[in-house]
Amino acid sequence: MHPLLAGGSISKETFDMMKGALGGSQDNLGKTVTVSTGLVAYDLQAPAKMLYPTITPIRNVLPRVRRQNPGDAAHWKKITAITGSGWDAMGWVPEGQRSARMSYQAEDMAFAYRTMGEEDALTFEAEAAAQGFEDENAMVTFRLLQKMMRKEEMALLGGNATLALGTPATPTLAAGGTGKTLPTATYSVIVVALSFEGYMNSSVANGVATSKVITGADGQTFTLNGGSSNKSAAATQAITIGEELRCSVAPVRGAVAYAWYVGLAGAEKLEAITSRAQAVFSAPLAGTGQAATAITGDMSRNANYSFDGLLTNAFTAANNAYVRWLDNTSDGTGTGLTASGRGSCVEIDTMLQTMWDNYRLGPSVIWVNSQEQKNITTTVLSGGTNAPLLRYEAPTTPGQAYGLVAGGVIDYYYNPFSVDGGYKIPVKIHPDLPPGTIACWCEKLPPWYQSNSVPNVAEVLLRRDYYRMDWPLRTRMREYGVYAEEVLGVYAPFAMGIISNIANKTS
């Protein structure tokens, strides 16, 4: 026992030490325990809060079909027409005679399976430190699968293996307007077209995606093209202070956006990315964007790694899908959707009628982004047709005040072109579809197409569905990969439609 505590009592020396500690100057050892010292419990809620969206609506609805003997590619035969003998619209045959033989129009289809994947790793220390919090082995795989699904969603929507954007036409330029602040100069403009992938991979801040070398977890490398076309020839336009620079280009098949490089000749920099084939510059240029010299060729497709998504299938001219680009306008504002005067959009009505007239079918879903949902709603409610709308909420509890609810959207679009007398098409927002583009497709062919032979217009054909790879240990870290081997089979690409180059009329 310490001598100060001998005899079971506190000695005078002990009291003196306590007084010195309690009455000393600020230079003495700290005496107060507060929350700021950290000597408190750590309340960590489990599990970790994963605050990121994983929206995959097309992946969720497309059937996934495992092939029994997949080989290196998916194959099928496509019969696109049966042509009768003589006059195709006449079946008359004289008594006792035979008709001539009918003919077929058939094609062999083949699409190579492609691999998609994502990898992650977990150190032994992180695995041990997470004990009692959450199972990090399981969570690593879960997050890998979520990221894979998001990448798969974008591949199914806009993957591009075959449709080269090429080189856009030379832009058309004009000066106009008054009261603008763009300095007097002769401006040079170059444009680059962007596919869906190019639009997703590019930004004004980071530049247009050209190509990227990927270093895999195995140390090997491969190169992916970013989804951009070659650059156009430059056009020039003199601007006097007060005027604006109006730019337009002929829409490029397969493009959903356009990157505009503007500046003095030979010093053009990326100034804007638009979702239509027009741009207007009315203020001083930033001059800090990617230089046009960074664009050295057509980087719009990945023929050896990718498959064609729904948009690419529809844009491909040989597939005979309905594709329409709205017109550019001379003032650069662009053309938006047009009200029919009977509660619909002229452009969507035309698409529905054309799909029926040409192929006797119509879409079962219309995909839009948030901008086009607003544009459709504004268009169909314009011109005095039921606008504005306010919904009256009748109170159900005595003494409760009434309520008025403002706003609303078009949930369904009625298609009158059908043997069965018409039907409602759901209008759905897709998180990745670019503004300025509306896409639709018929998920199942109507019964008069012998739909038992083609139950789905499009399917995900699988050589191997999602699988996890637990790589052999080579250091004190567990390495994982999640992969899938698949191709999008689109049996009836003519059952799709696209309206693009739509100007935003609601902003």
Wavefront OBJ file of the C-alpha trace (Angstrom):
o trace
v 0.000 0.000 0.000
v 1.156 3.508 -0.734
v 2.500 5.182 2.402
v 0.080 8.084 1.905
v -2.796 5.680 2.475
v -1.245 3.823 5.403
v -3.558 3.301 8.330
v -6.655 3.654 6.127
v -6.706 7.469 6.312
v -5.737 10.297 3.939
v -2.529 11.964 5.051
v -1.709 15.681 5.058
v 0.567 15.173 2.061
v -2.337 13.800 0.050
v -4.512 16.847 0.827
v -1.670 19.131 -0.163
v -1.334 17.390 -3.533
v -5.100 17.647 -4.176
v -5.139 21.348 -3.306
v -2.222 21.972 -5.636
v -3.944 20.183 -8.500
v -7.266 21.974 -7.984
v -5.861 25.410 -7.351
v -2.981 25.537 -9.786
v -2.490 27.852 -12.749
v -3.727 27.266 -16.294
v -0.291 25.887 -17.139
v -0.901 22.795 -15.060
v -2.092 19.466 -16.475
v -5.705 19.680 -17.818
v -8.233 18.630 -15.246
v -11.675 18.856 -16.924
v -13.256 15.984 -18.905
v -15.677 17.346 -21.586
v -17.343 16.009 -24.749
v -14.636 17.712 -26.806
v -11.919 15.515 -25.247
v -13.411 12.499 -27.020
v -13.727 10.438 -23.843
v -17.272 9.442 -24.785
v -19.014 6.525 -26.482
v -19.054 6.376 -30.323
v -22.615 5.782 -31.553
v -22.201 4.312 -35.058
v -25.419 3.153 -36.672
v -25.273 -0.028 -38.712
v -25.437 -0.665 -41.558
v -23.715 2.037 -43.621
v -26.160 4.411 -45.337
v -25.796 3.887 -49.083
v -27.083 7.162 -50.500
v -26.819 6.691 -54.247
v -29.524 5.860 -56.806
v -29.579 2.517 -58.620
v -32.426 2.991 -61.098
v -32.493 0.338 -63.831
v -36.006 0.317 -65.348
v -35.140 -1.249 -68.725
v -32.910 -3.927 -67.189
v -35.735 -4.714 -64.798
v -38.335 -5.356 -67.520
v -36.289 -6.976 -70.285
v -36.560 -10.776 -70.167
v -33.253 -12.539 -69.423
v -32.956 -15.710 -71.477
v -30.175 -18.239 -70.792
v -29.016 -19.948 -73.981
v -28.412 -23.705 -73.727
v -25.494 -23.904 -76.154
v -24.401 -20.272 -76.454
v -21.115 -20.543 -78.299
v -19.536 -17.241 -79.257
v -22.638 -15.480 -80.608
v -26.433 -15.515 -80.586
v -27.981 -16.563 -83.926
v -31.503 -16.482 -85.298
v -33.284 -16.320 -88.620
v -35.543 -13.402 -89.386
v -38.364 -13.655 -91.914
v -39.378 -10.097 -92.710
v -41.918 -10.613 -95.486
v -43.989 -13.244 -97.264
v -44.805 -12.175 -100.817
v -47.698 -13.730 -102.663
v -47.648 -14.730 -106.307
v -48.950 -12.419 -109.012
v -50.493 -9.325 -107.487
v -49.789 -9.483 -103.769
v -53.244 -8.090 -102.973
v -55.121 -10.597 -105.185
v -55.575 -14.297 -104.624
v -57.837 -15.150 -107.556
v -57.181 -18.456 -109.384
v -59.124 -19.857 -112.388
v -61.098 -23.043 -111.977
v -58.916 -26.141 -112.115
v -55.610 -24.250 -112.170
v -52.883 -23.795 -109.570
v -51.533 -20.571 -108.115
v -47.871 -19.609 -108.488
v -45.528 -20.066 -105.517
v -45.128 -17.394 -102.871
v -41.694 -16.085 -101.853
v -39.962 -15.159 -98.605
v -37.636 -12.416 -97.444
v -35.293 -13.868 -94.820
v -32.060 -12.869 -93.079
v -29.502 -14.651 -90.902
v -28.809 -12.697 -87.709
v -25.704 -13.092 -85.526
v -24.565 -10.989 -82.573
v -21.483 -11.781 -80.489
v -21.767 -12.130 -76.728
v -20.003 -9.380 -74.824
v -18.651 -9.287 -71.277
v -19.379 -6.603 -68.714
v -17.768 -6.446 -65.307
v -16.700 -4.422 -62.292
v -14.116 -5.140 -59.575
v -13.377 -4.179 -55.963
v -11.153 -5.298 -53.096
v -11.274 -5.641 -49.310
v -8.144 -5.560 -47.135
v -7.807 -7.949 -44.220
v -7.615 -4.969 -41.849
v -10.874 -3.503 -43.184
v -12.551 -6.893 -42.909
v -11.482 -7.252 -39.281
v -12.326 -3.656 -38.379
v -15.871 -4.076 -39.725
v -16.708 -6.961 -37.397
v -19.791 -6.111 -35.384
v -20.728 -3.368 -37.858
v -21.639 -5.142 -41.115
v -20.474 -8.024 -43.273
v -18.082 -6.201 -45.597
v -17.500 -9.298 -47.745
v -21.189 -9.360 -48.578
v -21.487 -5.588 -48.930
v -18.584 -5.356 -51.391
v -20.355 -7.866 -53.617
v -23.682 -6.089 -53.185
v -22.240 -2.736 -54.267
v -20.409 -4.355 -57.167
v -23.656 -5.882 -58.394
v -25.465 -2.549 -58.111
v -22.773 -0.763 -60.130
v -22.819 -3.549 -62.717
v -26.594 -3.200 -63.081
v -26.288 0.544 -63.630
v -23.661 0.039 -66.329
v -25.790 -2.714 -67.859
v -28.793 -0.382 -67.921
v -26.851 2.165 -69.957
v -25.539 -0.546 -72.279
v -29.062 -1.858 -72.908
v -30.273 1.669 -73.604
v -27.421 3.047 -75.693
v -24.512 0.647 -76.198
v -22.899 1.126 -79.614
v -20.946 -1.506 -81.522
v -21.934 -0.786 -85.124
v -23.184 2.768 -85.717
v -20.336 5.148 -86.529
v -21.179 8.842 -86.181
v -18.509 9.820 -88.704
v -17.900 13.511 -89.341
v -20.697 16.074 -88.923
v -21.430 18.578 -91.674
v -19.898 22.026 -91.454
v -21.964 24.146 -89.037
v -24.213 26.903 -90.345
v -23.622 30.214 -88.559
v -25.513 33.487 -88.376
v -25.472 36.736 -86.423
v -28.645 38.156 -84.906
v -30.343 39.724 -81.959
v -29.598 42.934 -80.086
v -28.337 43.894 -76.662
v -25.947 40.967 -76.281
v -22.483 41.121 -74.740
v -20.508 38.793 -77.009
v -17.418 40.834 -78.013
v -16.856 41.947 -81.594
v -14.772 39.343 -83.434
v -14.813 36.797 -86.204
v -15.629 33.514 -84.495
v -14.767 30.020 -85.684
v -17.080 27.122 -84.757
v -16.444 23.346 -84.838
v -19.020 20.765 -83.796
v -18.683 17.171 -82.549
v -21.655 14.774 -82.406
v -22.177 12.633 -79.296
v -23.852 9.249 -79.054
v -25.768 8.317 -75.916
v -22.537 6.992 -74.404
v -20.686 10.114 -75.517
v -23.314 12.320 -73.893
v -23.051 10.388 -70.623
v -19.234 10.449 -70.662
v -18.728 14.116 -71.613
v -19.135 17.497 -69.934
v -18.049 21.068 -70.563
v -15.877 20.946 -67.446
v -14.091 17.671 -68.280
v -14.251 17.767 -72.059
v -15.620 15.471 -74.733
v -14.810 11.804 -74.154
v -12.542 10.500 -76.914
v -10.794 7.317 -75.771
v -9.541 5.995 -72.457
v -6.950 3.357 -71.610
v -8.258 1.131 -68.809
v -5.756 -0.674 -66.599
v -7.421 -3.783 -65.217
v -6.860 -5.247 -61.757
v -4.700 -7.879 -63.502
v -2.366 -5.171 -64.804
v -3.419 -5.595 -68.435
v -4.803 -2.683 -70.432
v -7.524 -2.107 -73.002
v -8.894 0.984 -74.724
v -12.509 2.121 -74.860
v -13.850 4.772 -77.223
v -15.902 7.418 -75.441
v -18.782 7.928 -77.888
v -17.766 11.042 -79.855
v -17.650 11.673 -83.596
v -14.843 13.217 -85.534
v -14.867 17.026 -85.544
v -16.510 18.966 -88.336
v -14.811 21.467 -90.561
v -14.705 24.957 -89.068
v -17.128 27.706 -90.060
v -16.603 31.403 -89.338
v -18.933 34.308 -88.624
v -18.260 37.974 -87.874
v -20.093 39.314 -84.825
v -20.530 42.937 -83.806
v -21.048 43.780 -80.138
v -24.735 43.475 -79.339
v -25.276 40.500 -81.640
v -25.354 36.800 -80.751
v -23.726 33.889 -82.574
v -26.289 31.345 -83.794
v -24.995 27.889 -84.702
v -26.701 24.861 -86.199
v -25.712 21.615 -87.895
v -27.571 18.898 -89.755
v -28.579 16.232 -87.176
v -26.344 13.157 -87.190
v -27.989 9.716 -87.180
v -27.169 8.112 -83.846
v -26.335 11.367 -82.048
v -28.351 12.649 -79.080
v -26.150 15.668 -78.281
v -23.594 18.020 -79.814
v -20.411 19.601 -78.471
v -19.600 23.124 -79.694
v -16.040 24.435 -79.935
v -15.917 28.216 -80.399
v -13.153 30.810 -80.550
v -10.769 32.519 -82.895
v -9.706 30.385 -85.851
v -7.258 27.730 -84.694
v -8.028 28.343 -81.000
v -11.545 26.884 -80.690
v -12.429 25.672 -77.176
v -15.361 23.618 -75.879
v -18.037 26.129 -74.841
v -21.296 24.137 -74.734
v -22.893 20.698 -75.040
v -26.486 20.806 -76.266
v -29.106 18.085 -76.627
v -30.133 19.435 -80.032
v -28.210 20.378 -83.153
v -28.201 24.099 -82.336
v -26.423 26.463 -79.978
v -26.522 30.218 -79.316
v -23.696 32.255 -77.785
v -24.612 35.735 -76.574
v -22.101 36.410 -73.761
v -18.288 36.450 -73.610
v -16.826 32.967 -74.082
v -15.226 31.185 -71.140
v -12.245 30.156 -73.226
v -11.204 27.511 -70.691
v -12.690 24.354 -72.191
v -11.111 21.463 -74.033
v -9.330 22.471 -77.249
v -10.779 21.241 -80.529
v -7.365 19.771 -81.333
v -8.157 17.026 -78.767
v -10.619 15.527 -81.277
v -8.587 13.481 -83.734
v -11.040 10.915 -85.126
v -14.343 9.094 -84.837
v -14.495 7.512 -81.371
v -18.209 6.739 -81.390
v -18.338 2.924 -81.153
v -16.618 -0.087 -79.593
v -16.959 -2.805 -82.198
v -14.955 -5.433 -80.294
v -16.363 -4.946 -76.805
v -19.928 -3.626 -77.011
v -23.338 -4.631 -78.280
v -25.988 -2.317 -79.742
v -28.533 -0.966 -77.268
v -32.128 -0.037 -77.985
v -31.325 3.509 -79.157
v -28.593 2.306 -81.509
v -30.893 -0.366 -82.952
v -33.557 2.276 -83.571
v -31.139 4.813 -85.096
v -29.685 2.249 -87.531
v -31.354 3.035 -90.850
v -31.485 -0.579 -92.067
v -33.669 -1.546 -89.084
v -36.571 0.626 -90.312
v -37.502 2.035 -86.917
v -39.371 5.335 -86.873
v -36.807 8.150 -86.468
v -37.573 11.845 -86.774
v -35.452 14.899 -86.026
v -37.324 18.139 -85.393
v -36.199 21.069 -87.499
v -33.555 23.609 -86.569
v -34.692 27.241 -86.616
v -32.858 30.289 -87.922
v -32.894 32.068 -84.556
v -31.337 29.100 -82.764
v -34.272 28.451 -80.448
v -35.109 25.145 -82.094
v -38.429 23.413 -82.717
v -40.410 21.996 -79.829
v -43.396 19.691 -79.684
v -46.543 21.034 -81.338
v -50.024 21.025 -79.838
v -52.590 19.298 -82.042
v -55.517 21.288 -80.652
v -57.209 18.100 -79.492
v -55.131 17.371 -76.396
v -52.141 15.623 -77.983
v -48.759 16.265 -79.645
v -48.571 16.385 -83.437
v -45.136 14.733 -83.509
v -46.121 11.834 -81.249
v -49.396 11.356 -83.145
v -47.458 11.196 -86.416
v -45.086 8.600 -84.978
v -47.935 6.417 -83.744
v -49.785 6.626 -87.048
v -46.649 5.863 -89.073
v -45.809 2.806 -86.974
v -49.351 1.529 -87.512
v -49.477 2.317 -91.231
v -46.110 0.682 -91.925
v -46.070 -2.277 -89.538
v -49.524 -2.614 -87.977
v -48.287 -2.114 -84.435
v -47.731 0.574 -81.826
v -45.509 1.144 -78.793
v -46.352 -0.180 -75.356
v -44.196 2.363 -73.481
v -42.882 5.881 -74.126
v -39.612 6.761 -72.377
v -38.749 10.410 -71.713
v -36.503 12.394 -69.436
v -37.815 14.994 -67.000
v -37.579 17.835 -69.542
v -39.632 16.036 -72.191
v -42.222 14.947 -69.651
v -42.777 18.628 -68.892
v -42.778 19.466 -72.590
v -45.408 16.824 -73.356
v -47.577 18.014 -70.467
v -47.254 21.666 -71.511
v -47.960 20.857 -75.146
v -51.105 18.796 -74.633
v -52.506 21.328 -72.161
v -51.700 24.393 -74.276
v -53.968 26.432 -76.462
v -56.792 26.539 -73.950
v -57.129 22.760 -73.733
v -57.707 22.161 -70.025
v -54.941 24.455 -68.802
v -54.226 25.424 -66.151
v -55.318 22.451 -64.070
v -56.040 22.678 -60.357
v -57.434 19.727 -58.439
v -59.879 20.449 -55.625
v -59.367 18.275 -52.544
v -62.674 17.926 -50.689
v -62.189 17.685 -46.906
v -63.211 14.386 -45.318
v -62.976 15.567 -41.704
v -65.508 18.079 -40.373
v -63.925 21.482 -39.930
v -60.969 20.666 -42.153
v -60.001 23.324 -44.706
v -60.316 22.627 -48.417
v -57.154 22.192 -50.495
v -56.070 22.985 -54.025
v -53.364 20.853 -55.639
v -51.421 22.491 -58.492
v -49.475 20.704 -61.165
v -49.626 17.287 -62.749
v -48.154 15.294 -65.604
v -49.325 13.160 -68.481
v -49.201 9.586 -67.176
v -50.575 7.960 -70.332
v -50.748 8.821 -74.009
v -53.715 7.409 -75.939
v -52.932 5.583 -79.177
v -56.045 5.364 -81.373
v -54.300 3.368 -84.093
v -55.119 -0.224 -83.269
v -57.399 -2.991 -84.467
v -58.826 -3.236 -80.966
v -59.942 0.397 -80.851
v -56.961 2.058 -79.181
v -55.115 1.809 -75.889
v -53.209 3.881 -73.334
v -49.397 4.018 -73.485
v -47.616 4.745 -70.181
v -45.244 7.719 -70.315
v -42.268 6.964 -68.063
v -39.199 8.925 -67.018
v -35.852 7.261 -67.636
v -32.972 8.607 -65.519
v -30.411 8.382 -68.339
v -32.334 9.326 -71.475
v -30.959 12.704 -72.652
v -33.213 15.762 -72.904
v -34.420 16.475 -76.407
v -35.104 12.798 -77.185
v -38.253 10.686 -76.833
v -37.981 6.910 -77.317
v -40.708 4.298 -77.507
v -40.935 0.612 -78.277
v -43.372 -2.239 -78.492
v -42.355 -4.731 -75.800
v -44.459 -7.571 -77.211
v -45.697 -7.963 -80.760
v -49.489 -7.972 -81.216
v -51.187 -11.381 -81.679
v -51.494 -11.012 -85.447
v -47.680 -11.302 -85.600
v -47.669 -14.949 -84.441
v -46.235 -13.666 -81.188
v -45.706 -17.212 -79.942
v -42.648 -17.268 -82.238
v -41.437 -13.856 -81.031
v -42.891 -13.442 -77.532
v -40.613 -10.465 -76.831
v -39.408 -7.782 -79.203
v -36.123 -7.610 -77.255
v -34.416 -9.970 -74.830
v -31.147 -10.115 -72.929
v -29.578 -13.297 -74.293
v -27.226 -14.784 -71.735
v -24.222 -16.952 -72.129
v -23.597 -16.512 -68.423
v -25.639 -14.355 -66.061
v -24.187 -12.397 -63.130
v -21.390 -14.295 -61.428
v -18.846 -13.380 -58.750
v -15.162 -14.140 -59.044
v -13.180 -14.572 -55.820
v -9.649 -14.152 -57.127
v -6.799 -16.131 -55.504
v -5.051 -14.320 -52.677
v -1.855 -12.601 -53.775
v -1.599 -10.125 -50.902
v -3.434 -9.457 -47.643
v -6.480 -8.313 -49.547
v -9.516 -10.123 -50.940
v -10.232 -9.237 -54.575
v -13.661 -9.641 -56.142
v -15.197 -9.251 -59.564
v -18.815 -9.367 -60.760
v -19.317 -10.175 -64.439
v -21.978 -11.111 -66.988
v -21.724 -12.379 -70.575
v -24.658 -11.290 -72.701
v -25.977 -9.593 -75.818
v -29.162 -7.635 -76.472
v -31.277 -9.457 -79.023
v -33.714 -7.102 -80.777
v -35.888 -9.252 -83.017
v -38.181 -6.514 -84.336
v -36.263 -3.213 -84.391
v -38.993 -1.691 -86.563
v -41.172 -1.805 -83.440
v -39.276 1.166 -81.990
v -39.526 4.908 -82.492
v -37.404 7.974 -81.723
v -38.166 11.700 -81.865
v -34.992 13.739 -81.410
v -33.628 17.292 -81.617
v -36.554 18.575 -79.537
v -36.153 22.122 -78.213
v -37.099 22.808 -74.621
v -40.159 25.086 -74.580
v -40.900 24.982 -70.855
v -37.827 26.694 -69.418
l 1 2 3 4 5 6 7 8 9 10 11 12 13 14 15 16 17 18 19 20 21 22 23 24 25 26 27 28 29 30 31 32 33 34 35 36 37 38 39 40 41 42 43 44 45 46 47 48 49 50 51 52 53 54 55 56 57 58 59 60 61 62 63 64 65 66 67 68 69 70 71 72 73 74 75 76 77 78 79 80 81 82 83 84 85 86 87 88 89 90 91 92 93 94 95 96 97 98 99 100 101 102 103 104 105 106 107 108 109 110 111 112 113 114 115 116 117 118 119 120 121 122 123 124 125 126 127 128 129 130 131 132 133 134 135 136 137 138 139 140 141 142 143 144 145 146 147 148 149 150 151 152 153 154 155 156 157 158 159 160 161 162 163 164 165 166 167 168 169 170 171 172 173 174 175 176 177 178 179 180 181 182 183 184 185 186 187 188 189 190 191 192 193 194 195 196 197 198 199 200 201 202 203 204 205 206 207 208 209 210 211 212 213 214 215 216 217 218 219 220 221 222 223 224 225 226 227 228 229 230 231 232 233 234 235 236 237 238 239 240 241 242 243 244 245 246 247 248 249 250 251 252 253 254 255 256 257 258 259 260 261 262 263 264 265 266 267 268 269 270 271 272 273 274 275 276 277 278 279 280 281 282 283 284 285 286 287 288 289 290 291 292 293 294 295 296 297 298 299 300 301 302 303 304 305 306 307 308 309 310 311 312 313 314 315 316 317 318 319 320 321 322 323 324 325 326 327 328 329 330 331 332 333 334 335 336 337 338 339 340 341 342 343 344 345 346 347 348 349 350 351 352 353 354 355 356 357 358 359 360 361 362 363 364 365 366 367 368 369 370 371 372 373 374 375 376 377 378 379 380 381 382 383 384 385 386 387 388 389 390 391 392 393 394 395 396 397 398 399 400 401 402 403 404 405 406 407 408 409 410 411 412 413 414 415 416 417 418 419 420 421 422 423 424 425 426 427 428 429 430 431 432 433 434 435 436 437 438 439 440 441 442 443 444 445 446 447 448 449 450 451 452 453 454 455 456 457 458 459 460 461 462 463 464 465 466 467 468 469 470 471 472 473 474 475 476 477 478 479 480 481 482 483 484 485 486 487 488 489 490 491 492 493 494 495 496 497 498 499 500 501 502 503 504 505 506 507
